[in-house]
């Protein structure tokens, strides 16, 4: 049986800035990564993922978003220190309105519970904040809660 640490997932649903093309948004987001990555590592964020929605692709034609960004951390404190870091406040945050419609951002945050991990159905052990890969009768599933931060 495998046990993995429960993580906190902070998901940002993104619309590109008004008047910006999909290509311009994508190119600018690639530049934005360069100023964010060191901060992510410095604050012990386990993972930072970007998922652009390519509207020209048939599979994404009904997607109303332009992108999703995910930060995964071992606890809420790591996320708090990330977003309150002076570098984030003075450099990263002011850069965001250059390519993101910040008025339309939506945030989701909560404990991430793996219901399948390494191709095995998992049972979430919320008492120890761990996830054990085993074969329970039924897979446990929860959704993140929407938060206003």
N, C-alpha and C positions, 0 to 999 in steps of 0.2 A: 504494500500500500504506500502510495506517495503522498506526502503532505507538502503543500505550498502555502506561503504566507498570504493572507488576505491583503489586498491592496485597495487604496482609495483611487477611484477614477474620476478625473475632472474632465468633462467633455464640453467642448465649445462648438456650437453650431453656427456656421459662418456664412454670411452673404457678402459678396464683394462690394466695394465702394461704388456708389452710383456713377455711371458713365465709364466705368472701367471694363474693358473687354476681358473675356476669360483668359486669353493669352497674357494680357498685362497683369492680371491678378496672379496668375501662376508664376510669372517671372519675378514679380515683386515678393511673393511669399517665399520663393527660393532665396532671395536676398535677406529676408527677415529671419530665416532659419539661422543664418550666420551670427546674428546678434543674440539669439535666444539660446542656442545649444550650450555655450559655456555656462550660462546662468542655470540651466537645467541640471547640468552635471554638478556644479558647485553646491546646489541645494539638495543633492541626494534624491532627485526625482528619478525613479526607476526607469521610466520610459516616456518618450515624447513622440507621438505619431501624428502624421498629417495624412488626411484622406481627401484629396480633391475630388470633386464630382465633375466629371467631364461631360458636359451637356451634349456635346456632339456625338458621344457614344450612344448607341441604341439602348444599352442597358441602363443608362442614366437619364434618359429623356424626360422622365417624370419627376426627377429630383428638383425640389424647390430650393435647395441649398447649393452653395458653391464649394463648401468644404466642411470638414470636421477635423478638429484638433483634439488630441487626447493627451493628458498628462496622467501618469500613473505613479503613485507615491506610496510608501509604506504607512504613512499616517497623514492626518490633516495638518499637523504642525509643519511638515515639509512644504506643503502647498501654501500655507500662510506665510512662511518666511520667503518663499519664492515671489509671491505677489506683493510683498511689502519691502522687498529689497530695493535700496535706493537706485540701483542700476535699472531695475524693472520700471520703477516710477519715472525716472528721468530720461531713459532711452527707449525701452521696449514699448511701454504704453503709449507714448506720443507718436511712435511709428505706426501703430495699428490703424488709425483713421486714414492713413495714406492709401490703404488697400482694402480695408474692411469697413462695412457699414455697421459701425459700433452700436447704433440705435436698434439694430435688428438682431444683435447677438442673443443667443439663448444658451444657458448654462445648465448642465446636469452634473451633480456630484453625489457620490455615495460609495459605500463599500462594494467592491467588485467581487461577486461570487461566481466562480467558475462552476458551471454545471457539467461541462465536459472539458477535461484537461488531458493532453497527451493521448487523445483518442479513447479515453475511458470516462464513463459517467462518474461524476463526483458527488460526494456528500459534503455539504458545507458544515463545518463545526464552528458555529459562531461563538461558542464559549472560549475557544482558544485562538480565535481569529485565524484559523487554518482551514485548508481545504484538503480533504483526503480523497484520493482517487480509488473508488471501489465500485461495487455493483449494487446500489440500493434498489429497492422495489420501484421507486419513482424518482426521477431527477428533480432536484430542488431548483426553483427558478424565482428570481426576484429582479425587479427593474430598479434602475437608479431613480432617485427622487429629484424633482426639479427644485432648484434652489435659486434664491435671489441673493447674490453676494455683493 
